Amino acid sequence: MRYILLPFYYLWKIYFGLIFLVTLLLFYPILLFFILSENLKKYTFNINIIWSRCVRILCFYAVHKIGEETDSKVAKVVVANHTSYLDIFLLYSIFPEHRFLFIGKSEILSYPLIKTFFKQLNIPVDRSSKVKSARAFIKARRELINDWSIVIFPEGGIPVDAPRLSTFKDGAFQLAKSSAVSIQPITFENNFYLLSDPEIPRGFARPGLLRVHVHPLISAKEVQQNETAVTKEKIYQMIRSALPKKFR
């Protein structure tokens, strides 16, 4: 059945790419205007919410959230599994209650247009350099103090065997502990089946319902009391528990 649908998957990837490109070109001048002013930069989050919702509507992606955020107005570290580019872009319209920034691989800076606002609005990290990684960590702590939540995919990217969960890196949990903030675990249950990594030739791509699990908040007090390894394992199991059974 999957092979019969392959032509549709290819066409959907092209359609999604065109929608993303057209909306990017429409919103880019607006984002650029706000980025150029430090006083206006905070409003770019609302623009990204509108942009994200436009793409969702045009690509027929609905969202079903299981569970709700607690303390949505308090800055926190958000950790989630990573199986699709939808995880990043659609997060704005899924969780618009509190503004956030992404920590992402510096390779994103190689993409034209996206480079400008990702560098200005988010936190690229070059893992090949300990000094640059430390600078990104310090900037993330500063943004938490400035009341921005930080979103991190602790797998370090889309795993080769996605949607199976890969081993978590320590950075997100060390950041939460050193900053004395809570951690919000999230599971994207089926994003992989709606838009898999474009580098997978036979990967899934279609419209549909995104199922997002918002797990119980891990309080700042608990993060402080437990060892980083303990917190990391607990959150790993929470996120893993909401994946389809064959990938647990």
C-alpha positions in Angstrom: 0.0 0.0 0.0 2.8 2.4 0.9 4.4 1.9 -2.6 1.1 2.7 -4.3 1.0 6.0 -2.3 4.6 7.0 -3.1 3.6 9.4 -6.0 1.2 11.1 -3.6 4.0 11.5 -1.0 6.3 13.1 -3.5 3.6 15.5 -4.7 2.8 16.4 -1.1 6.4 17.2 -0.3 6.5 19.5 -3.3 3.2 21.2 -2.3 4.4 21.7 1.3 7.7 23.1 0.0 6.0 25.5 -2.2 3.6 26.7 0.5 6.5 27.1 2.9 8.6 29.1 0.3 5.7 31.4 -0.7 4.7 32.2 2.9 8.4 32.7 3.8 8.7 35.3 1.0 5.6 37.0 2.2 6.5 37.1 5.9 10.3 37.6 5.5 10.1 41.4 5.0 7.9 41.8 8.0 10.2 39.7 10.2 13.2 41.5 8.9 11.7 44.9 9.8 11.1 43.8 13.4 14.4 42.0 13.7 16.3 45.3 13.0 15.0 46.9 16.1 15.8 45.4 19.6 12.7 47.0 21.0 10.5 45.4 18.3 12.2 42.0 18.2 9.9 40.5 20.9 6.9 40.9 18.6 8.4 38.5 16.0 7.1 35.6 18.1 3.5 36.7 17.3 4.4 37.0 13.6 5.8 33.4 13.7 2.5 32.2 15.3 0.5 33.7 12.4 2.9 32.3 9.8 2.7 28.9 11.4 -1.1 28.9 11.4 -1.2 30.0 7.8 1.0 27.0 6.8 -1.2 24.7 8.9 -4.4 25.9 7.2 -3.0 25.8 3.7 -1.5 22.3 4.3 -4.6 20.9 6.1 -2.8 20.1 9.3 -5.1 20.0 12.4 -3.8 19.5 15.9 -5.0 17.4 18.8 -3.3 18.2 22.1 -3.4 15.5 24.8 -2.7 17.2 28.1 -2.2 20.9 28.8 0.7 23.1 29.9 0.9 24.2 33.5 2.6 27.5 34.4 2.4 28.5 30.7 3.5 32.1 31.5 6.7 31.0 33.3 10.0 30.5 31.4 11.1 26.9 31.2 13.1 24.4 29.1 10.9 22.5 26.7 12.2 19.1 25.5 10.6 17.0 22.7 11.4 14.1 20.4 12.4 15.1 16.9 11.1 13.2 13.8 10.0 15.9 11.3 10.5 19.5 10.3 6.9 20.0 11.4 8.2 19.7 15.0 9.9 23.0 14.7 7.8 25.1 12.5 4.3 24.2 13.8 5.3 24.5 17.5 4.6 28.2 17.3 0.9 27.7 16.6 0.6 24.6 18.9 2.0 26.4 21.9 1.4 30.1 21.5 0.8 30.8 25.2 4.4 31.7 26.1 7.2 32.9 23.8 10.2 30.6 23.2 13.4 30.3 21.3 15.0 27.2 19.7 18.5 26.0 20.3 19.5 24.4 17.0 22.4 23.1 15.0 24.5 25.8 13.3 24.0 23.9 10.0 20.7 25.7 9.7 22.7 28.9 9.0 23.6 27.4 5.6 20.0 27.8 4.4 19.4 31.2 2.6 16.7 33.5 4.1 16.2 31.2 7.1 19.7 32.0 8.2 18.9 35.6 8.9 16.0 35.3 11.3 17.2 32.0 12.9 20.5 33.6 13.9 18.8 36.7 15.2 15.8 35.1 16.9 17.1 31.8 18.0 20.3 30.2 19.3 22.5 28.3 16.8 25.1 26.0 18.5 28.3 24.8 16.8 28.9 21.4 18.5 32.3 21.1 16.9 33.6 23.9 19.1 33.4 23.7 23.0 33.9 27.5 23.2 31.0 28.2 20.8 28.8 25.6 22.5 29.5 27.2 25.9 28.5 30.6 24.4 25.2 29.2 23.2 24.6 27.7 26.7 25.3 31.1 28.3 23.0 32.9 25.9 20.2 30.3 26.6 20.6 31.0 30.3 20.4 34.7 29.7 17.2 34.3 27.6 15.6 32.3 30.4 16.3 35.1 32.7 14.6 37.4 30.2 11.5 35.3 30.3 11.9 33.3 27.1 11.4 29.6 27.2 14.0 27.5 25.5 13.1 24.6 23.2 15.7 21.8 22.8 15.5 18.5 20.9 17.7 16.4 23.2 18.3 13.8 20.5 20.5 16.3 18.8 18.6 16.1 15.5 16.3 13.8 13.6 17.5 10.3 14.3 18.4 8.0 11.5 15.9 5.4 12.7 13.1 7.9 13.5 10.5 7.8 14.8 12.3 5.5 17.3 13.7 7.6 20.1 17.5 8.1 20.2 19.7 8.6 23.3 19.3 12.0 24.9 22.2 14.4 25.2 22.7 16.2 28.6 22.5 19.8 27.5 18.8 20.5 28.0 18.8 19.0 31.5 22.0 20.7 32.5 20.6 24.0 31.3 17.4 23.6 33.3 19.3 22.7 36.5 21.8 25.5 36.3 19.1 28.0 35.5 16.7 26.7 38.2 13.8 26.3 35.9 11.2 23.6 35.2 11.1 21.2 32.2 8.1 20.6 30.0 8.3 17.3 28.1 6.4 16.9 24.8 5.9 14.0 22.5 5.1 14.4 18.8 3.3 11.1 18.3 2.8 11.0 14.5 4.6 14.0 12.8 6.9 11.5 11.1 4.0 10.1 9.2 2.7 13.5 8.1 6.1 14.8 6.9 9.2 12.7 7.3 12.7 13.9 6.7 12.8 15.0 3.0 16.2 13.1 2.7 14.2 9.8 3.0 13.2 9.2 -0.6 10.2 7.0 0.3 9.3 8.9 3.4 5.7 9.7 4.4 4.1 13.0 3.5 0.4 13.8 3.7 -2.1 16.1 5.4 -3.7 15.0 8.7 -4.1 15.3 12.4 -1.0 16.0 14.5 -1.2 14.3 17.9 0.9 16.1 20.5 1.3 14.8 24.1 2.0 17.5 26.7 3.4 15.6 29.7 3.3 16.7 33.4 5.7 19.5 34.1 8.9 18.5 35.9 9.2 21.3 38.6 12.3 23.4 39.1 12.5 22.0 42.6 12.6 18.4 41.3 15.1 19.3 38.6 17.3 20.8 41.3 17.0 17.9 43.7 17.7 15.1 41.3 20.9 14.2 39.4 20.9 15.2 35.7 21.0 11.6 34.7 17.9 10.8 36.8 15.9 13.7 35.3 17.0 12.8 31.8 16.0 9.1 32.1 12.6 10.1 33.6 11.8 12.5 30.8 13.1 10.0 28.2 10.6 7.4 29.4 7.8 9.9 29.5 8.3 11.0 25.9 8.9 7.4 24.8 5.6 6.2 26.5 3.5 8.2 24.1 5.1 6.9 20.9 3.4 4.1 18.9 4.0 0.8 20.7 6.2 -0.6 17.9 8.7 2.3 18.5 8.9 2.1 22.3 
